[in-house]
Amino acid sequence: MPKLNILVAALLLTIPFKAFAAESASTAPAIAQKMLPEITAWRRDLHQHPELSNREVRTSKFVAGELKKLGYDVRTGIAHTGVVGVLKGGKPGPKLAIRADMDALPVTEEVDLPFASKAKGEYNGKTVGVMHACGHDAHTAMTLGVAEALSKMKNDLHGEVMFVFQPAEEGVPNGEEGGAPLMVRDGVFKDFKPDAVIGMHVVSFLNAGEVAVRPGGAMASSDTFHIVVHGKQSHGATPWKGIDPIVTASEIVMSAQTIVSRELDLNSNPAVVTFGVFDGGERFNIVPDKVELYGTVRAFDEAMRQHALTSLGNIATHVAAAHGATVDLDIPKPGANPFHSNPVNYNDPALTERVRVSLVKAVGADHVHVADRWMASEDFPQLGLSVPAPSAYFFVGATPAGQDANAAPSNHSPKFFLDEGALPIGTESMLQAALDFLGATSS
């Protein structure tokens, strides 16, 4: 970005916009409540018809159709099924991008709802259940509600707003590309250079009615790894005639746990090494010839992130050698493959403070919290980094009020339950943040 544009963007972030005049503190909640039946109906429809990453055909068509009805300039087919809609305000001002993700997970729903998902899909060659186990159905519905509200205030908006409905946030199937990095490569911001990017996520660790935001590192980086352990097949009765990749892989998994517990300074920042797939063998009495391991490394510090990935490769190589086995390593360098790595989700402090003030207007100071760092990751920050533009990401409670949110089934669980009381809270929070940023004024 040219130096002049950077200066202009920086100045825009310091302008104290009037933001919908004196009644702004009550406008967004009132609008959200009025729209709640429509937003709820959208969410239930999307929940009942979830689609996996890069397969969001029905969802994409629905979103594009709604945006066109609202008068947005709509583009489709970005990153396969992505949709963007741009609305120009009646007055000059900054440009804001608001992002929502649309994809579901390969999870079989275990929540008893009249609109529960019965969908099936194919993921990495296997037939799986499909569920909005992370709340992206709510993100899409709430963000459409914000888009509708802003379209009715078009003449009072200072600047422009782009809604980015992103596919494949959960990660793409093997051999595919998608998500935020592909939207960037496909030119999502080619003709629209946002001065800021804002997103939100419903979470089980907060109760409905509560929101939280954190300046700085809010969510961890993530890097996906794949390790293939090659042994030598033998009969289970004579394992000494082979090289057992199951024993070898098991030792790799256990030894890798010492990376975090013995090699990284956890006083400074947290980190995690997790194995999610251990795949090998076909029969109880046959030692297989290979085992495949998949997992993730997460961190908030780049040096710790690199150390963990390097150490993982060293452990796998040397443990395998000690057993007479060999390994194929697909362990990425941080950021080398944006389709398998996400940077730290960093909330720009200045923009985050502006968003926090908007959240207080929308839901009240008693319901706005400082979020703890979350080891989950997002490809959301890749959007802001591509411009570059500051970004901010906040969390909306999904667990019913009065229930222990720390004990609730987590996002990605087949039992994940979204209290629909989260819908007006998320809608009014994002709407207020947009109104404040775009400097809407009452007439």
N, C-alpha and C positions, 0 to 999 in steps of 0.2 A: 504494500500500500504506500503511495506517495506520502512524503512527510506532511504536506498540507492537509491531506485527508485524515491522517492520524491526529493532527492538531485539532481539526474540526470535530472529529469524533470525541476527543478528550474534552473539548469545551462543551459539547452537547450533554455529556454525562454530569457536568457540574451545574447546568442551568436549573434553577429551582422552579420547575414548571408549576403553574397554578393548579393544574390537574383537577378539572371538572368543578371548579369554583368551590363555594363554601359547602355545598351539599354533597361533595364527593364521598364523604365518609359513609353515607347511607345509600348512595345510588347503586353501587354494585350488589350489595346483598338483596336489595329490593328487586333488581332485575333478575338475579339468579333464582330467587324464590318464584317469581312469575313464570320463569322458563322451566322450572323443575319438572313438571310432568313430561314435557317434550324431551328433556335431557335424560330422564329416567327411562323413557320408552326407547330412546336410541341405545342407551347402555344395555338394556335387557336384550334387545335384538342382536346387538353385536356379541353379547356374552353367549347367546344361544347358537351363534354361527361363527365360531372362532376359526382363524386361518393361520397356518404356520408361516414362519419367516420365508419371504420371497413367494408366498402363495396367497397374498392378501387381495385376491381379485375382487371378490364381492365387497369387501370393506372399502377398497379403493374406489370402486364405482359408486358406492353409496356416498362417501365423503365428497367426491368430485361433484356429484349431482347436487348435494346440499349447498356447496360453495357457489356453484353456478346460479342456483336459485336466489342466492343472496347478493348476486352482482359482483362476485369476485372475478378477477382475471386468473383463470385456472390453467395449470399445466399438469399433465399426467405422464406416467411412464418414466419418471425419474427413479433410478435404481429399481427398475422393473415395475414396481407397483406404487411408488411414491407419488404423492399429490401435494402441490403447493397452490395456495391462493393468495393473491395480493389485492389489498384495498388501499386506495389513495385517499387520504383525508382532504378536507376542504381547504386546509391552510398549510403553508410550508412548515417543515419540521424534520425531526429525525426519522430514522427507519428502524423498526423493531421486528425481529423474527421470533415467533412463538412456535415451539416444537411439541408435537405429540407423537407417540409411537403406536402402531396399529397391530402388531403381530401377537400371536398366542404361543403357547408352549406345548411340547409333546408330553402332556400330562392328562391322565384320565380323571375327570372331575368326581369328587366324592362328597359334594355339598348337595343337600336336598333342597333344590329350588325348582319352582315351576318352569323356569327358563334355563335350567341347567344344560350344559353342553352334552350332546350325545355324539358329537362329531368324531370322525376318524380321519387319519391322514397317514402319509408315509414320511418317515424321517430316517435318513441314512439307511435306506433299504428295509426298514422295519415298519409294520403297521402299528400305529400308536393312537391313543386317545388324544384329543386336542382340547385345550382349556385355556381360558384367559386367567391363568393362575398368578399373574403378576399385575393385573388391573389395567392393562392397556385399553380394554373396552371402555373403562371409565375415563381414561385420558382422552380418548378420541371423542367421546360424547361431551365431556366438559369443554374441551377446546372448541368443538363445533358450536357449543352454546356461546362461548366468548366471541367467536367469529360472527354469529348472528347478532349479538348485542352491539358489537362495534359497527356492523353494517348499517344499523339503524341510527348511529351517531356520526355517520361519515362526515357530514358537513362541519362538525365541531372538532374533528381530529386534526392535530398538527402533525403532519408527516405521513408516513405509510407503514402498513403492517403486513408482514408475510406470515401466513400459517403454513408450517411444514409438517405434513402428516407422513411420518417416516415408517417404512417397512423394516423388518429384519433387525430390530434392536437386540433381540435375544440371541443373535448369532445365526450364521447361515449354515445350511447342511454342507457336508464335506464336498469340496470341489467347486463350491459356488462363491460368489461375491455379492455383497449387499449392504444394507444399513446405511448409517451416516457417511462412512468413507466413500461408498459408491455414489451417494447423492452429491457429495462434494465433487467427485470425479466427473459426474454427469452435468455439473454446472448449475447446481441449485442456487448459487449466489452469483452467477455470471452477470446478470442484469440487475441484481438487487443486492447492494452491499449494506448489510445491517450494521447499525451502530451498537446493537446489543442483541443477545440471544437469551431467551428465558424458557425454562421448562419446569415441569412439576412431575411428581410421582406419588401415587397412593402407597402407603406402607402399613404393614400390620403392627409395627412397633409403636404406633401412635393411635390414640382413640379418635373416633369420628368427632369432629368439632375442633380438633387441634391441628395446628400447622407448625412446621419447624424449618429453619434455614440456618446455614452456617457459613461464615466467610472463610475463604481459603479452601484447603482440601476437604471436600465433603464426602467424596466416594473414592475408593481406591483405584489404582491402575489395575489392569488385568492382562495376563498373557497366557494363552492356551498352549499347552505342550502335548506332544504325542511321542511315546517311546515304544519301540517294538523290540522285545527281547527274543533273540533266536537261540534255541537250544537244539537238542537232538532227540527225536521221538524214540520211545521204547515202550515195552510192555510194563504195566504197572507193577507186575510181580518181579521185574528185574530192572529197577531204576538205575542201577550202576552201569547198565549198558547204554544209557543215554545221558543227556544233559538236561536237567529239569528246569524249564523256563518259568514254571509256576513258583518254585522255591526261590529262584533268582529274582523274579519280579517282586515277590513278597518282601525280600530283603531290601530291594531298592525302595519300595514304598516305606518301609519302616526306617531305613537309614535316612531317607529324605526328610523325616520329621525333625531331625537334629539341625537342619538348616535354620529353622526359626528358633528352636529352643537353645541352640548352642553357638550359632554363628552371627546372629543379628542382634543389634543393640535395641531391645524392645523398650528401653527407657525413652528413646527418642521418637520412635514411630512403630506402629503395629505392622505385621506382615503375616501372610498365610500361604502355605503350600498345601494344596488339596488334590487328591486323586479321586476322580469321579467315575472312571471306567477301568475295570480290570477284566479283560476279555481273553480267555484262552481255554482250550480243551473242548472235547466233544463227548467223552465217555469216561466213566469212573475209573476204568482200569487201563487207561492209556495215558502215558506221559506225552503231552503234545510237543510240537516242534517250535511253537512260538506263543507269546503272550503280548497283547497290546494294552498299553496304559495311556489314558488321557487324563489331563488335569489342568489346574490353573494355579498361577502364582499371582498374588495380590500384594500391593504395597502402597505407601504414601510417599516414599522417598526414592528418588531415581537410583541412587547408589545402592540402596538395599535391594531394590528391584533387580538390578543387574547382577549383584552378588548372588542372589537366590537362584537366578536362572543359570548362571555359570556353575555354581556349586551342584545344582541338580544334574547337569550334564556330566560333571566329574564323578559324582556318586554312581550314576547309572553305568557309566563306562567301566569304572574300576570294580564295582560289585559284580558286574557281568563277567569281567575278566577273571575274577577270583573263582568263579564257578565254571569257567571254561566256556561261557556263553559269549555272545556278541549282542550289540544293540545298534539300532538305527534311531537317531535322535532328530526330532523336529522340535527344537526348543528355540523360539525366536529371540532375536535381539529386540529390546524395547522399541516399539514403534516401527520396526522394519516391515511388518506386515499388518497394515491397519485393519485387516479383516479378521485378525486373530489377536489383536492387542488393542487395549484402550488406555489412554492416558488418565492420570488423576483428574477427577471431575472437580476442577478448581473454580470456586466462586469468587469472581472479582470483588474485592472488599467494598469499593465505592458503589458499584451496581447493586451488590447484595444489601447494602444499607438502605438504598432507595426501595428495593423490593420489600425489605423488612418493614419499612414505614407504611408501605401500601398494604401489607398483610395486617398490620395493626388497625388501619382504617377499616379493612374489610371484616375482620372477625374479632377485634378487640385485643388489647395488650395481654390480657390474662390467658389467651389461647395461642399466643405466638411464642415459640420456644427456640432456644439455640440447639440445633441438631447435634447429636453425637456423630463422630466420624463413623461411616458405614463401610464395611469391607466389600460390599457389593460394588459392581462397576457399571459403567454406562458408556455408550459411544457418543452420547450427547456432546461432550466437550470438543469432539472433532469438528463440529459445525462452527463453533466460535473460533477455534484455532485456525481454521481455513481462511478466514477473512483478512486479517484477524480482527476479532471484536470481543469485548468482555462478555462473559456469560454468567448466569445465575440460575440455580436449580433449587427448588424447595420441595418439601415433603408435606403430604396431606394424610391425616389419620384415617384409617379404614376399619379399625376394630371397634365394635359397638361400645358406646359409653358404659362405664361400670364394669366392663370385662377387663381382666388383666392383660394389657397389650403385650407384655413380655412373654406371656404364656400362650398367646394366640398362634394358630397355624401361620407360618411365615409366607411371604411371597414365594411363589414357585411350588408351594405345597398343594397336593390335590384337595386339601381341605381349606385352602385360602378362601376367606369370606370377606366380601366388601360390604360394610354397612352403607346403605345408600344415602345416609346422612352425610357422607363424604362428598356427594355430588354438588350440593349447593356451596359447600365450603371451598372446594377446589375451583369451582366456576367463579365465585365472587372474588376469590383471592387473585386469580390470574387476570380477571377483568379489571380489578382495581389497579393492579400493577401496570397493565396496558394503558389504562386511562391516564395514570399519572405520568408514565413515560411519554405518551403522545400528547400530553398537555391539552386534553379536551376541556372545553369551556362551556358552561351552560348558556342557553340563549333565552 
